[in-house]
Amino acid sequence: MRLALSVVFSSLAGYLLGVDTVSLKTLVLLALGGYFMVGASNAYNQIIEKDLDALMDRTKNRPVPSGRMSVTTAFIIASLFTVLGIVILYSINKQTAMFGAISIFLYTCAYTPLKTKTPLAVFVGAIPGAIPFMLGWVAATDDFGIEPGTLFALQFFWQFPHFWAIGWFLFHDYKKGGFYMLPTGKQDKGTAVQTIMYTIWTIIVSVIPVFGFTGRLGLSVVSAILVFLAGLWMLYYAIRLFKKMTEKAARQLMLVSVSYITLVQIIYVVDKFIS
């Protein structure tokens, strides 16, 4: 539920950034379509990983691995959610439906099977994970250009410190299922350094709109400073992970990263409507 709501929030923020006149109907359709899209991806994920999920404390009580729901029932729900999600997004425009379908495909057919094979799975998973923010803009404009590309890049780079923080404090639980989510495969300085580097990339991308290079996607100087300070806040915790090398520090970085992306999206939207 939390993941689905965060996806819906991102897509609605992207829509508000791209639209000239807000349509309540489109907002509702985008929220429903995004919700079904995430639900489908998660359901397919549980089907594919049911035996591995049963091995991990974090996931063993999910409906499919716990046996509360059959694979057949889960597949029917996943298929229904896929159709509903794509049809609803298609009613907004074709490009929105296309990106929604790509997101489900990449999450289910690329990211999920790669998780037990290579740490590069996080890179692949960051693509569908970055689509929602961009999807909102495409829903508003029926156009893909520098603006949704920038929104995509921001959420894409952000996912690395976010998911590596999760991979760090759940390292031993993930290991039970055979998942190696950290870039070096270990809780080491190499992983911590890469977390810092991707946090810096996130900060750089987040302030680019203030320079006027990103078409209709702009940012005032005041808002850019606020976004930059929010980035420094996350960077502080990324550096703290490097220094402490503890699961507690990783959990704190994860919590801060969630607050960061939400705060940045709010600043972007508020800036548009008051500038």
N, C-alpha and C positions, 0 to 999 in steps of 0.2 A: 504493500500500500504506500509506504513512504517513497519508494523508488518511482512508482507510478505518478504520485502527486508532484514529485520534483520534475519529472519529464513534462507533465502538463503545465507546471509553472513556467518552465523554460520556454515552451512553445508559445504560451500566451504572452510572455514578455517579448519574444521575437515578433509576434503579431502586432503588438502595440507599438513597437519600434518602426514597423514598416507601413502601417496603415495611415491613411489620411483622415478617414472618417470611420470610427469604430462601429462595427456591426455586431450586435449582441448575438445574432444567429450564428455568424461565423465563429465567434468566440466559443459558443457552446459546442458547435460541431468540431472545432479543433480540439477542445478539451476531451470530448467523447472519443474522437478518432485517436488521439494520442494515448488515452487511457487503454483502449482496446489493443492498440499496437504494443504497448508495454506488457499488457496481460498475455497476449499471444506469445511474445518472446519468452516471458518467464515460464509459461506453461510448457512450451517446447523444451526449454532448458531443463525443467524438472523431469520430463520424460526421458531425455537423453542421458541425464546424469543421476537417475534415480538410485542406482547401485552405489555410486560414489558419494552422493548426498547422505546416504544411510550411514556412512562411515564417520561423518563429521558432526561434531556437537552443534555447530551453527545451523546445519541444514537437515538433521535427522528427523525433525518433527514436521517437516513440510508434508503436505497432503499425499503426494505420490510416494516418496521414499518411506514414509511411515506406514503406508498401506491403507490410509483412510480413503484414498481415491484410487481407482484403477487407472491403468495406462490408457485404456480405451476411452474412459470418461474424460480424462485429461486431454486426450487428442481431439475429441469432439469439441471440447471447450476452446482449445487452442485454434482449431480450424474455424470455429464460429467467430472467435475474436478477430482472427486474421481477416476474414471476409467483411465483418462489420467495420473494422478499422479502416481498411482500404476503401470500401464503398463510401463511408462517411467522409474520409479525406478527399476522395474523388469528387464528391458533391461540392467541395470548396473549389478545387481546380486539379487538373491532371498532374501537374508537377508535384503538388503536395502529396498526392496518392503515390506517385512514383518513389519519392524519397522515403515515405513511410514503408513501402514494400521493400526497398533496399535495406532499410534499417532492420526489419524483421529477418530478412535473408542473411545478412552479415552476422547478426547476433547469434542466430540459430545454426547456420551452416558453416560459419567460419570461426567466430570467436569461441563458441562452446566446445567444439571438438579440439581446438588448438590448445585449450587450457591445460591439458595433461601432456602436451607435446613440447611446448616452448614458451618461455616468458614473453615472446613477441605477441602472444595472444592479447596482451593488454593493449598493444598498438592497434591491432585489428579491432578489438572491442571499443577502443576510443572513437572509432569512426561512427558506428551507430549511436554511441553515447553522445556524440557532438551534434547529431542531426536535429534534435528537437528545437534548440535555440534558433537554428537556421530555418527549420521547417515553418516556424511562425511567420518569419518574414516572407517566405515563398507563398504561404497561405494568404498573406495580406496583399501581395503584389503580383503573384503569378509570374515571378521573374527571379532568375538566379544570376547574381552578379557579385561585385566586390563587397556589398553590404552583408548579404547572408554568408558570404565566404569568410568575412571577418568574424562574424558571430560564431561560425563553425570553428574557426581556428582558436578562438578564445576558449570555448568549451572543450575542444580537442586537447590542447596543451594542459588545461587544468586537470584533466582526468588522470594524468600520470602521477602527480604527487598525491592525489586523492586515493587512487586505487593501490599505489605502492604503500601508502600508509596503512590501508586495510590489510594488504598482503603481509605487511610487517607484523602487526599485532595479532593477526590470525594465522601466522606462519605455521605453527605446529598443527593447528586444526586442518589447514589446507593440505599439509603434508600427509595427513591420514588418507585423504582422498586422491593423493597423487598430483595435486596442483602446485605448480611452482610459479607464483605470480610476480615475484621480484625479479628485476632485470638481470641480476647476477645469480639468481637462484638462492641467495643467502641474505641474512640480516647483517650486512657488512657495510663498510665505508663506501664501497662502490655504488651500492644501492642508494645510500644517503646522499652522495654527491649528485647522482643523476636526478634525485628528487629535488634537490636545490636548483639544478640547472633548468628543469622543466617548470619549476615555479617562477624562475626569472623570465623564461619565455612567455609564460602566462601573463606576467606583469607587463611586459613589452607590448604584447598584442592588445591588452586591455586598454592601453592609453593611445593607441594609434589613431582612433577616430578624431582626437583633438587636433591633429595636424591637417585635417581636411583632405586626406588621401582616399577616403572611403565613401565617396559618393554622397548619398542622402543620409548615411549613418554618421552623425556628428556627435561631438561631446564638448561641452563648455570647459573652460580652463578650471573653474572651481570643481566641477564634477570629475575632471581628469585627475585633479589632485586627490580627491576623495577616493577614487578608484585606485590610484597609485598607493595611497596610504593603506588601503585594505590589502593590497598586494604585499606591502612590506610586513603587514601583520602575519600573513600566511608564510612569508619568507622567514620570518623570525622563528616560527615553529618548525619549518623545514631545517633550518640551521641547528635548532635545538635538538632535533632528531639525530643529526650528525654528531653533535657533542655528547648526547646522553646514550644513544644507541639502545633505547629501552622500548618495550611494547607500550608502556604508558605514554611516552613521548610521541609514538606513532599514532596512538588513539587520539591524543590531543590535536595532532596535525590533521587527522581525518575530520574531526569535529569542526575545526577552524576552517578547513577547506570547504565544507558544506555551507557554513555561514558566509564565507567569502563569495562563492559563486551566486548565492541568493542576493547578497548585498549589492554586488556589482550589477546584476540584472535590474534590481530596483533603482539604483542610481541612474543607469542608462535610460530607463523608462521615464523616471521623474524629470530627468534633464531634458528629455525631448519635449515634454508637455509644459515645462516652465520656461524654456529658453526662447 
